[in-house]
Amino acid sequence: MAIRFPAMTGCEKRVFMFLHLGRDVAVAEDSIIVVFDMDTATWSRHTRNYLTAAEKAGKVYVITDELPKSAVVCRENGDFVVYISQISSKTLLKRLEEGVDALSGVELSE
């Protein structure tokens, strides 16, 4: 999908949406695989094992000094990484939805 700017006839720009995860970390929306709620997801042995393995592999980035509320799994450079954030999964998903809504009035072309 591309966005066409009226003042730039014949030019196309690709739309990239980013999600701010906290502090100075933002990830491309299309790189997000899953957003976990840390309160409920860590009840599962499988999720705990996944997070433990990712941490041992050096693929977990804790971006908060506060109580972690969410884990965001992303695909970056062909590998999976996990960001641990103080922002709730509900708030992160709301931000994604609001970003999509903000583009609803923009004329898109393929």
N, CA, C and O atoms as CSV, one atom per row, in Angstrom:
chain,resi,resn,atom,element,x,y,z
A,1,MET,N,N,0.834,-1.161,0.000
A,1,MET,CA,C,0.000,0.000,0.000
A,1,MET,C,C,0.890,1.240,0.000
A,1,MET,O,O,1.948,1.242,0.629
A,2,ALA,N,N,0.488,2.250,-0.671
A,2,ALA,CA,C,1.253,3.492,-0.706
A,2,ALA,C,C,0.305,4.652,-0.492
A,2,ALA,O,O,-0.892,4.552,-0.761
A,3,ILE,N,N,0.847,5.743,-0.011
A,3,ILE,CA,C,0.049,6.954,0.186
A,3,ILE,C,C,0.460,7.965,-0.870
A,3,ILE,O,O,1.649,8.163,-1.116
A,4,ARG,N,N,-0.511,8.597,-1.486
A,4,ARG,CA,C,-0.207,9.592,-2.516
A,4,ARG,C,C,-0.477,10.974,-1.943
A,4,ARG,O,O,-1.573,11.264,-1.463
A,5,PHE,N,N,0.534,11.811,-2.002
A,5,PHE,CA,C,0.422,13.175,-1.519
A,5,PHE,C,C,0.022,14.063,-2.692
A,5,PHE,O,O,0.710,14.079,-3.712
A,6,PRO,N,N,-1.092,14.809,-2.563
A,6,PRO,CA,C,-1.559,15.635,-3.683
A,6,PRO,C,C,-0.508,16.601,-4.217
A,6,PRO,O,O,-0.433,16.815,-5.427
A,7,ALA,N,N,0.295,17.180,-3.351
A,7,ALA,CA,C,1.289,18.157,-3.795
A,7,ALA,C,C,2.478,17.488,-4.483
A,7,ALA,O,O,3.335,18.168,-5.048
A,8,MET,N,N,2.530,16.170,-4.434
A,8,MET,CA,C,3.669,15.459,-4.998
A,8,MET,C,C,3.180,14.550,-6.115
A,8,MET,O,O,3.392,13.339,-6.053
A,9,THR,N,N,2.542,15.094,-7.120
A,9,THR,CA,C,1.955,14.328,-8.204
A,9,THR,C,C,2.989,13.382,-8.798
A,9,THR,O,O,4.102,13.774,-9.149
A,10,GLY,N,N,2.576,12.119,-8.895
A,10,GLY,CA,C,3.460,11.106,-9.456
A,10,GLY,C,C,4.385,10.465,-8.442
A,10,GLY,O,O,5.057,9.483,-8.759
A,11,CYS,N,N,4.437,10.995,-7.237
A,11,CYS,CA,C,5.303,10.432,-6.207
A,11,CYS,C,C,4.479,9.581,-5.257
A,11,CYS,O,O,3.340,9.922,-4.936
A,12,GLU,N,N,5.043,8.498,-4.816
A,12,GLU,CA,C,4.379,7.652,-3.839
A,12,GLU,C,C,5.293,7.466,-2.641
A,12,GLU,O,O,6.510,7.343,-2.775
A,13,LYS,N,N,4.686,7.449,-1.487
A,13,LYS,CA,C,5.415,7.214,-0.243
A,13,LYS,C,C,4.766,6.033,0.438
A,13,LYS,O,O,3.539,5.952,0.480
A,14,ARG,N,N,5.539,5.128,0.965
A,14,ARG,CA,C,5.001,3.980,1.690
A,14,ARG,C,C,4.584,4.427,3.088
A,14,ARG,O,O,5.256,5.248,3.711
A,15,VAL,N,N,3.460,3.876,3.578
A,15,VAL,CA,C,2.968,4.202,4.908
A,15,VAL,C,C,3.618,3.261,5.913
A,15,VAL,O,O,3.484,2.042,5.809
A,16,PHE,N,N,4.308,3.820,6.866
A,16,PHE,CA,C,4.895,3.048,7.952
A,16,PHE,C,C,4.292,3.543,9.244
A,16,PHE,O,O,4.338,4.735,9.547
A,17,MET,N,N,3.725,2.626,10.005
A,17,MET,CA,C,3.182,2.988,11.305
A,17,MET,C,C,4.090,2.399,12.371
A,17,MET,O,O,4.563,1.268,12.249
A,18,PHE,N,N,4.325,3.169,13.405
A,18,PHE,CA,C,5.158,2.727,14.501
A,18,PHE,C,C,4.356,2.748,15.789
A,18,PHE,O,O,3.459,3.572,15.969
A,19,LEU,N,N,4.694,1.834,16.676
A,19,LEU,CA,C,4.051,1.772,17.979
A,19,LEU,C,C,5.094,2.091,19.034
A,19,LEU,O,O,6.139,1.444,19.107
A,20,HIS,N,N,4.799,3.100,19.855
A,20,HIS,CA,C,5.700,3.483,20.945
A,20,HIS,C,C,5.475,2.519,22.104
A,20,HIS,O,O,4.360,2.404,22.612
A,21,LEU,N,N,6.543,1.820,22.526
A,21,LEU,CA,C,6.445,0.820,23.592
A,21,LEU,C,C,6.842,1.353,24.953
A,21,LEU,O,O,6.640,0.683,25.966
A,22,GLY,N,N,7.403,2.552,24.989
A,22,GLY,CA,C,7.885,3.119,26.245
A,22,GLY,C,C,9.298,3.616,26.074
A,22,GLY,O,O,10.023,3.214,25.164
A,23,ARG,N,N,9.674,4.516,26.991
A,23,ARG,CA,C,10.987,5.170,26.918
A,23,ARG,C,C,11.250,5.664,25.510
A,23,ARG,O,O,10.450,6.427,24.969
A,24,ASP,N,N,12.343,5.251,24.909
A,24,ASP,CA,C,12.667,5.720,23.559
A,24,ASP,C,C,12.569,4.592,22.540
A,24,ASP,O,O,13.293,4.587,21.545
A,25,VAL,N,N,11.679,3.639,22.784
A,25,VAL,CA,C,11.553,2.476,21.909
A,25,VAL,C,C,10.231,2.513,21.149
A,25,VAL,O,O,9.155,2.623,21.737
A,26,ALA,N,N,10.342,2.418,19.832
A,26,ALA,CA,C,9.176,2.296,18.959
A,26,ALA,C,C,9.493,1.198,17.945
A,26,ALA,O,O,10.632,1.060,17.499
A,27,VAL,N,N,8.478,0.426,17.590
A,27,VAL,CA,C,8.672,-0.655,16.622
A,27,VAL,C,C,7.700,-0.479,15.469
A,27,VAL,O,O,6.616,0.082,15.634
A,28,ALA,N,N,8.095,-0.960,14.310
A,28,ALA,CA,C,7.205,-0.907,13.147
A,28,ALA,C,C,6.003,-1.805,13.413
A,28,ALA,O,O,6.142,-2.939,13.870
A,29,GLU,N,N,4.837,-1.279,13.121
A,29,GLU,CA,C,3.593,-2.011,13.378
A,29,GLU,C,C,3.582,-3.367,12.679
A,29,GLU,O,O,3.096,-4.344,13.248
A,30,ASP,N,N,4.104,-3.443,11.467
A,30,ASP,CA,C,4.066,-4.708,10.734
A,30,ASP,C,C,5.103,-5.724,11.220
A,30,ASP,O,O,5.142,-6.848,10.720
A,31,SER,N,N,5.943,-5.343,12.188
A,31,SER,CA,C,6.899,-6.301,12.753
A,31,SER,C,C,6.345,-7.007,13.990
A,31,SER,O,O,6.940,-7.970,14.474
A,32,ILE,N,N,5.206,-6.529,14.504
A,32,ILE,CA,C,4.651,-7.080,15.744
A,32,ILE,C,C,3.977,-8.419,15.469
A,32,ILE,O,O,3.116,-8.529,14.595
A,33,ILE,N,N,4.384,-9.436,16.230
A,33,ILE,CA,C,3.803,-10.770,16.117
A,33,ILE,C,C,2.677,-10.932,17.127
A,33,ILE,O,O,1.577,-11.362,16.780
A,34,VAL,N,N,2.960,-10.584,18.384
A,34,VAL,CA,C,1.968,-10.744,19.448
A,34,VAL,C,C,2.274,-9.780,20.588
A,34,VAL,O,O,3.426,-9.410,20.815
A,35,VAL,N,N,1.229,-9.382,21.298
A,35,VAL,CA,C,1.356,-8.561,22.499
A,35,VAL,C,C,0.758,-9.366,23.642
A,35,VAL,O,O,-0.426,-9.704,23.619
A,36,PHE,N,N,1.584,-9.673,24.648
A,36,PHE,CA,C,1.145,-10.432,25.815
A,36,PHE,C,C,0.818,-9.503,26.969
A,36,PHE,O,O,1.495,-8.495,27.174
A,37,ASP,N,N,-0.200,-9.836,27.709
A,37,ASP,CA,C,-0.466,-9.206,29.003
A,37,ASP,C,C,0.337,-10.006,30.024
A,37,ASP,O,O,0.101,-11.203,30.187
A,38,MET,N,N,1.268,-9.374,30.704
A,38,MET,CA,C,2.157,-10.091,31.622
A,38,MET,C,C,1.418,-10.707,32.806
A,38,MET,O,O,1.872,-11.707,33.361
A,39,ASP,N,N,0.288,-10.125,33.201
A,39,ASP,CA,C,-0.460,-10.673,34.332
A,39,ASP,C,C,-1.077,-12.024,34.010
A,39,ASP,O,O,-1.107,-12.909,34.866
A,40,THR,N,N,-1.564,-12.194,32.804
A,40,THR,CA,C,-2.252,-13.439,32.460
A,40,THR,C,C,-1.395,-14.397,31.640
A,40,THR,O,O,-1.494,-15.612,31.813
A,41,ALA,N,N,-0.561,-13.875,30.757
A,41,ALA,CA,C,0.223,-14.745,29.871
A,41,ALA,C,C,1.239,-15.578,30.625
A,41,ALA,O,O,1.535,-16.703,30.222
A,42,THR,N,N,1.773,-15.052,31.702
A,42,THR,CA,C,2.815,-15.798,32.426
A,42,THR,C,C,2.247,-16.922,33.281
A,42,THR,O,O,3.004,-17.652,33.922
A,43,TRP,N,N,0.923,-17.073,33.298
A,43,TRP,CA,C,0.334,-18.240,33.959
A,43,TRP,C,C,0.637,-19.499,33.170
A,43,TRP,O,O,0.746,-20.582,33.745
A,44,SER,N,N,0.773,-19.367,31.867
A,44,SER,CA,C,1.024,-20.517,31.003
A,44,SER,C,C,2.487,-20.938,31.084
A,44,SER,O,O,3.393,-20.114,30.962
A,45,ARG,N,N,2.697,-22.213,31.288
A,45,ARG,CA,C,4.048,-22.765,31.339
A,45,ARG,C,C,4.748,-22.540,29.998
A,45,ARG,O,O,5.948,-22.270,29.965
A,46,HIS,N,N,4.006,-22.649,28.893
A,46,HIS,CA,C,4.594,-22.486,27.560
A,46,HIS,C,C,5.102,-21.055,27.348
A,46,HIS,O,O,6.179,-20.841,26.791
A,47,THR,N,N,4.311,-20.091,27.801
A,47,THR,CA,C,4.743,-18.692,27.670
A,47,THR,C,C,5.961,-18.424,28.538
A,47,THR,O,O,6.906,-17.773,28.093
A,48,ARG,N,N,5.951,-18.911,29.753
A,48,ARG,CA,C,7.118,-18.732,30.643
A,48,ARG,C,C,8.354,-19.367,30.022
A,48,ARG,O,O,9.434,-18.779,30.050
A,49,ASN,N,N,8.202,-20.574,29.458
A,49,ASN,CA,C,9.344,-21.251,28.819
A,49,ASN,C,C,9.859,-20.455,27.621
A,49,ASN,O,O,11.068,-20.347,27.419
A,50,TYR,N,N,8.941,-19.898,26.827
A,50,TYR,CA,C,9.338,-19.097,25.672
A,50,TYR,C,C,10.123,-17.863,26.122
A,50,TYR,O,O,11.189,-17.565,25.583
A,51,LEU,N,N,9.587,-17.154,27.111
A,51,LEU,CA,C,10.265,-15.947,27.593
A,51,LEU,C,C,11.622,-16.269,28.208
A,51,LEU,O,O,12.577,-15.511,28.040
A,52,THR,N,N,11.711,-17.387,28.917
A,52,THR,CA,C,12.990,-17.812,29.501
A,52,THR,C,C,14.009,-18.126,28.413
A,52,THR,O,O,15.165,-17.714,28.503
A,53,ALA,N,N,13.578,-18.859,27.380
A,53,ALA,CA,C,14.482,-19.203,26.270
A,53,ALA,C,C,14.928,-17.950,25.523
A,53,ALA,O,O,16.097,-17.828,25.157
A,54,ALA,N,N,14.001,-17.019,25.295
A,54,ALA,CA,C,14.350,-15.773,24.608
A,54,ALA,C,C,15.350,-14.972,25.426
A,54,ALA,O,O,16.279,-14.380,24.876
A,55,GLU,N,N,15.159,-14.956,26.740
A,55,GLU,CA,C,16.079,-14.226,27.607
A,55,GLU,C,C,17.469,-14.856,27.581
A,55,GLU,O,O,18.468,-14.138,27.514
A,56,LYS,N,N,17.548,-16.178,27.631
A,56,LYS,CA,C,18.844,-16.875,27.572
A,56,LYS,C,C,19.555,-16.614,26.249
A,56,LYS,O,O,20.784,-16.578,26.190
A,57,ALA,N,N,18.766,-16.432,25.182
A,57,ALA,CA,C,19.335,-16.176,23.855
A,57,ALA,C,C,19.694,-14.706,23.660
A,57,ALA,O,O,20.206,-14.331,22.605
A,58,GLY,N,N,19.431,-13.873,24.661
A,58,GLY,CA,C,19.746,-12.455,24.561
A,58,GLY,C,C,18.769,-11.682,23.691
A,58,GLY,O,O,19.117,-10.637,23.141
A,59,LYS,N,N,17.556,-12.189,23.563
A,59,LYS,CA,C,16.558,-11.573,22.686
A,59,LYS,C,C,15.481,-10.816,23.446
A,59,LYS,O,O,14.480,-10.421,22.848
A,60,VAL,N,N,15.655,-10.599,24.754
A,60,VAL,CA,C,14.679,-9.873,25.553
A,60,VAL,C,C,15.268,-8.523,25.939
A,60,VAL,O,O,16.381,-8.434,26.456
A,61,TYR,N,N,14.490,-7.473,25.674
A,61,TYR,CA,C,14.901,-6.124,26.010
A,61,TYR,C,C,13.899,-5.553,27.000
A,61,TYR,O,O,12.738,-5.326,26.658
A,62,VAL,N,N,14.345,-5.323,28.216
A,62,VAL,CA,C,13.488,-4.746,29.241
A,62,VAL,C,C,13.619,-3.234,29.129
A,62,VAL,O,O,14.700,-2.679,29.328
A,63,ILE,N,N,12.510,-2.572,28.807
A,63,ILE,CA,C,12.560,-1.130,28.562
A,63,ILE,C,C,11.831,-0.367,29.657
A,63,ILE,O,O,11.271,0.702,29.415
A,64,THR,N,N,11.841,-0.925,30.865
A,64,THR,CA,C,11.197,-0.270,31.992
A,64,THR,C,C,11.898,-0.627,33.288
A,64,THR,O,O,12.469,-1.708,33.429
A,65,ASP,N,N,11.845,0.291,34.219
A,65,ASP,CA,C,12.287,0.018,35.582
A,65,ASP,C,C,11.076,-0.222,36.476
A,65,ASP,O,O,11.205,-0.598,37.641
A,66,GLU,N,N,9.892,0.004,35.899
A,66,GLU,CA,C,8.649,-0.178,36.634
A,66,GLU,C,C,8.166,-1.616,36.493
A,66,GLU,O,O,8.801,-2.433,35.825
A,67,LEU,N,N,7.042,-1.913,37.125
A,67,LEU,CA,C,6.439,-3.225,37.011
A,67,LEU,C,C,6.061,-3.487,35.556
A,67,LEU,O,O,5.304,-2.710,34.974
A,68,PRO,N,N,6.575,-4.572,34.949
A,68,PRO,CA,C,6.239,-4.844,33.547
A,68,PRO,C,C,4.779,-5.250,33.401
A,68,PRO,O,O,4.251,-6.040,34.183
A,69,LYS,N,N,4.139,-4.685,32.373
A,69,LYS,CA,C,2.725,-4.982,32.138
A,69,LYS,C,C,2.493,-5.727,30.839
A,69,LYS,O,O,1.464,-6.383,30.676
A,70,SER,N,N,3.446,-5.633,29.903
A,70,SER,CA,C,3.262,-6.315,28.628
A,70,SER,C,C,4.588,-6.797,28.066
A,70,SER,O,O,5.659,-6.295,28.408
A,71,ALA,N,N,4.478,-7.788,27.191
A,71,ALA,CA,C,5.619,-8.283,26.420
A,71,ALA,C,C,5.195,-8.232,24.960
A,71,ALA,O,O,4.128,-8.724,24.595
A,72,VAL,N,N,6.037,-7.635,24.133
A,72,VAL,CA,C,5.730,-7.487,22.712
A,72,VAL,C,C,6.766,-8.282,21.931
A,72,VAL,O,O,7.960,-7.990,21.993
A,73,VAL,N,N,6.304,-9.285,21.196
A,73,VAL,CA,C,7.191,-10.104,20.375
A,73,VAL,C,C,7.172,-9.537,18.967
A,73,VAL,O,O,6.113,-9.378,18.359
A,74,CYS,N,N,8.373,-9.230,18.452
A,74,CYS,CA,C,8.512,-8.637,17.114
A,74,CYS,C,C,9.484,-9.461,16.282
A,74,CYS,O,O,10.335,-10.180,16.806
A,75,ARG,N,N,9.332,-9.335,14.986
A,75,ARG,CA,C,10.292,-9.934,14.056
A,75,ARG,C,C,11.153,-8.792,13.529
A,75,ARG,O,O,10.661,-7.870,12.879
A,76,GLU,N,N,12.454,-8.872,13.825
A,76,GLU,CA,C,13.392,-7.836,13.391
A,76,GLU,C,C,14.611,-8.488,12.765
A,76,GLU,O,O,15.258,-9.338,13.377
A,77,ASN,N,N,14.914,-8.089,11.557
A,77,ASN,CA,C,16.073,-8.624,10.834
A,77,ASN,C,C,16.051,-10.148,10.783
A,77,ASN,O,O,17.086,-10.795,10.946
A,78,GLY,N,N,14.867,-10.721,10.555
A,78,GLY,CA,C,14.736,-12.162,10.410
A,78,GLY,C,C,14.772,-12.946,11.708
A,78,GLY,O,O,14.808,-14.176,11.680
A,79,ASP,N,N,14.763,-12.270,12.835
A,79,ASP,CA,C,14.820,-12.947,14.133
A,79,ASP,C,C,13.719,-12.398,15.032
A,79,ASP,O,O,13.196,-11.309,14.794
A,80,PHE,N,N,13.373,-13.155,16.060
A,80,PHE,CA,C,12.369,-12.713,17.011
A,80,PHE,C,C,13.025,-12.028,18.196
A,80,PHE,O,O,14.044,-12.491,18.708
A,81,VAL,N,N,12.435,-10.920,18.628
A,81,VAL,CA,C,12.883,-10.226,19.830
A,81,VAL,C,C,11.663,-9.925,20.690
A,81,VAL,O,O,10.542,-9.826,20.191
A,82,VAL,N,N,11.901,-9.782,21.996
A,82,VAL,CA,C,10.818,-9.518,22.940
A,82,VAL,C,C,11.139,-8.230,23.683
A,82,VAL,O,O,12.234,-8.067,24.222
A,83,TYR,N,N,10.175,-7.318,23.707
A,83,TYR,CA,C,10.301,-6.089,24.476
A,83,TYR,C,C,9.373,-6.192,25.676
A,83,TYR,O,O,8.188,-6.490,25.529
A,84,ILE,N,N,9.914,-5.945,26.860
A,84,ILE,CA,C,9.131,-5.932,28.091
A,84,ILE,C,C,8.853,-4.471,28.424
A,84,ILE,O,O,9.777,-3.679,28.605
A,85,SER,N,N,7.563,-4.122,28.505
A,85,SER,CA,C,7.159,-2.720,28.642
A,85,SER,C,C,6.296,-2.498,29.879
A,85,SER,O,O,5.640,-3.416,30.372
A,86,GLN,N,N,6.312,-1.268,30.366
A,86,GLN,CA,C,5.461,-0.874,31.486
A,86,GLN,C,C,4.072,-0.458,31.013
A,86,GLN,O,O,3.184,-0.210,31.829
A,87,ILE,N,N,3.885,-0.381,29.702
A,87,ILE,CA,C,2.590,0.018,29.139
A,87,ILE,C,C,1.730,-1.234,28.970
A,87,ILE,O,O,2.193,-2.252,28.457
A,88,SER,N,N,0.487,-1.147,29.403
A,88,SER,CA,C,-0.398,-2.312,29.350
A,88,SER,C,C,-0.677,-2.732,27.905
A,88,SER,O,O,-0.629,-1.918,26.983
A,89,SER,N,N,-0.967,-4.016,27.737
A,89,SER,CA,C,-1.290,-4.525,26.406
A,89,SER,C,C,-2.543,-3.841,25.858
A,89,SER,O,O,-2.642,-3.592,24.657
A,90,LYS,N,N,-3.486,-3.542,26.727
A,90,LYS,CA,C,-4.720,-2.859,26.312
A,90,LYS,C,C,-4.403,-1.477,25.729
A,90,LYS,O,O,-4.959,-1.095,24.699
A,91,THR,N,N,-3.516,-0.735,26.384
A,91,THR,CA,C,-3.128,0.589,25.897
A,91,THR,C,C,-2.374,0.481,24.577
A,91,THR,O,O,-2.610,1.276,23.667
A,92,LEU,N,N,-1.477,-0.483,24.457
A,92,LEU,CA,C,-0.724,-0.654,23.211
A,92,LEU,C,C,-1.661,-0.982,22.051
A,92,LEU,O,O,-1.519,-0.424,20.963
A,93,LEU,N,N,-2.611,-1.879,22.275
A,93,LEU,CA,C,-3.551,-2.230,21.213
A,93,LEU,C,C,-4.447,-1.048,20.854
A,93,LEU,O,O,-4.798,-0.870,19.687
A,94,LYS,N,N,-4.820,-0.243,21.841
A,94,LYS,CA,C,-5.621,0.957,21.586
A,94,LYS,C,C,-4.830,1.938,20.717
A,94,LYS,O,O,-5.389,2.552,19.808
A,95,ARG,N,N,-3.535,2.085,20.995
A,95,ARG,CA,C,-2.691,2.974,20.188
A,95,ARG,C,C,-2.640,2.505,18.738
A,95,ARG,O,O,-2.683,3.320,17.816
A,96,LEU,N,N,-2.549,1.190,18.538
A,96,LEU,CA,C,-2.540,0.656,17.176
A,96,LEU,C,C,-3.845,0.971,16.469
A,96,LEU,O,O,-3.841,1.412,15.320
A,97,GLU,N,N,-4.959,0.746,17.146
A,97,GLU,CA,C,-6.267,1.021,16.552
A,97,GLU,C,C,-6.426,2.498,16.224
A,97,GLU,O,O,-6.946,2.841,15.162
A,98,GLU,N,N,-5.989,3.372,17.113
A,98,GLU,CA,C,-6.093,4.813,16.870
A,98,GLU,C,C,-5.246,5.236,15.689
A,98,GLU,O,O,-5.640,6.122,14.931
A,99,GLY,N,N,-4.088,4.614,15.520
A,99,GLY,CA,C,-3.230,4.924,14.379
A,99,GLY,C,C,-3.886,4.548,13.071
A,99,GLY,O,O,-3.782,5.284,12.090
A,100,VAL,N,N,-4.556,3.420,13.041
A,100,VAL,CA,C,-5.268,2.986,11.844
A,100,VAL,C,C,-6.442,3.922,11.572
A,100,VAL,O,O,-6.682,4.302,10.425
A,101,ASP,N,N,-7.177,4.294,12.624
A,101,ASP,CA,C,-8.299,5.218,12.465
A,101,ASP,C,C,-7.838,6.568,11.930
A,101,ASP,O,O,-8.550,7.199,11.150
A,102,ALA,N,N,-6.658,7.017,12.340
A,102,ALA,CA,C,-6.144,8.313,11.898
A,102,ALA,C,C,-5.893,8.330,10.392
A,102,ALA,O,O,-5.947,9.386,9.761
A,103,LEU,N,N,-5.620,7.159,9.820
A,103,LEU,CA,C,-5.349,7.071,8.391
A,103,LEU,C,C,-6.612,6.842,7.568
A,103,LEU,O,O,-6.545,6.806,6.339
A,104,SER,N,N,-7.753,6.688,8.218
A,104,SER,CA,C,-8.959,6.317,7.489
A,104,SER,C,C,-9.389,7.374,6.472
A,104,SER,O,O,-10.051,7.026,5.494
A,105,GLY,N,N,-9.045,8.639,6.661
A,105,GLY,CA,C,-9.422,9.688,5.729
A,105,GLY,C,C,-8.382,9.950,4.645
A,105,GLY,O,O,-8.576,10.813,3.789
A,106,VAL,N,N,-7.280,9.205,4.681
A,106,VAL,CA,C,-6.189,9.427,3.738
A,106,VAL,C,C,-6.427,8.597,2.483
A,106,VAL,O,O,-6.784,7.422,2.572
A,107,GLU,N,N,-6.230,9.205,1.308
A,107,GLU,CA,C,-6.407,8.489,0.050
A,107,GLU,C,C,-5.186,7.592,-0.182
A,107,GLU,O,O,-4.049,8.059,-0.241
A,108,LEU,N,N,-5.457,6.303,-0.310
A,108,LEU,CA,C,-4.380,5.339,-0.539
A,108,LEU,C,C,-4.452,4.808,-1.947
A,108,LEU,O,O,-5.541,4.691,-2.510
A,109,SER,N,N,-3.305,4.480,-2.533
A,109,SER,CA,C,-3.278,3.865,-3.841
A,109,SER,C,C,-2.313,2.695,-3.804
A,109,SER,O,O,-1.402,2.645,-2.977
A,110,GLU,N,N,-2.527,1.764,-4.704
A,110,GLU,CA,C,-1.660,0.569,-4.736
A,110,GLU,C,C,-0.563,0.728,-5.759
A,110,GLU,O,O,0.260,-0.173,-5.926
